Amino acid sequence: MSFMEYLCDVTEAVPLEGYRLQVTCSDGVRGIFDMSGYLDRGDFRALRDPAVFRGVRLVAGAPTWPNGIDIAPERVRSDMVPIQSD
């Protein structure tokens, strides 16, 4: 898959245990995105607090947390593990 095929917005992000997000993208693909590998990097350290992590919201198609911490939707789409839709 080329990078251009990953360009989409995240339309839903549900926080799960283990610093994971269940996401739906604007192209209809659903998956699990694991944030745990980011939690030792810069501003992402604040997300180690489970209450902060659960505060995820979508801003312009990107999962975003307090203080402007966000992750690019194309990173989410390229790195998530797809799950089957019901």
C-alpha positions in Angstrom: 0.0 0.0 0.0 1.4 3.4 -0.9 1.5 6.3 1.5 -1.2 8.1 -0.5 -3.6 5.2 0.3 -3.2 5.9 4.0 -4.4 9.5 3.7 -7.7 9.6 5.6 -9.2 11.0 8.7 -9.9 9.1 11.9 -13.7 9.3 12.4 -13.9 7.4 15.7 -11.3 6.7 18.4 -12.3 4.7 21.5 -9.7 4.3 24.2 -9.0 0.7 25.3 -6.9 -0.9 28.0 -3.1 -1.1 27.3 -2.9 2.3 25.7 -4.7 1.2 22.6 -7.3 2.9 20.5 -10.1 1.2 18.5 -10.4 3.5 15.5 -12.5 3.9 12.4 -11.1 5.7 9.4 -12.9 7.8 6.8 -12.2 5.0 4.3 -14.3 2.6 6.4 -11.4 0.6 7.7 -11.5 -0.2 11.4 -8.6 -1.3 13.6 -6.6 -1.2 16.8 -3.8 1.3 17.1 -1.3 0.7 19.9 0.0 3.9 21.4 2.2 2.1 24.0 5.4 2.5 21.9 5.0 6.3 21.9 4.7 6.8 25.7 8.4 7.3 26.3 8.7 10.1 23.7 8.4 13.8 24.4 4.9 15.1 25.0 3.4 11.6 24.7 4.7 10.8 28.2 1.7 12.6 29.6 -0.5 9.9 28.1 0.9 7.3 30.6 -1.7 8.7 33.0 -4.7 6.5 32.1 -7.2 9.3 32.8 -5.4 11.5 30.3 -5.2 8.8 27.8 -9.0 8.2 28.1 -9.5 11.9 27.3 -8.9 11.4 23.6 -11.0 13.5 21.2 -10.9 14.0 17.4 -9.7 17.3 16.1 -9.5 17.7 12.3 -9.5 13.9 11.9 -6.6 13.3 14.3 -6.8 11.6 17.8 -5.9 14.5 20.1 -5.4 14.8 23.9 -5.2 17.7 26.3 -2.4 20.2 25.7 -2.5 19.6 22.0 -0.9 16.1 22.0 -2.0 14.4 18.8 -1.0 11.6 16.4 -1.3 12.0 12.6 -4.3 10.1 11.1 -2.1 8.7 8.4 0.2 7.2 11.1 -2.8 5.7 12.7 -4.1 4.2 9.4 -0.7 2.8 8.4 0.2 1.2 11.7 -3.2 0.0 13.0 -4.1 -3.7 13.0 -7.3 -4.0 11.0 -10.3 -5.7 12.5 -13.3 -7.1 10.8 -16.5 -5.0 10.6 -19.7 -6.6 11.9 
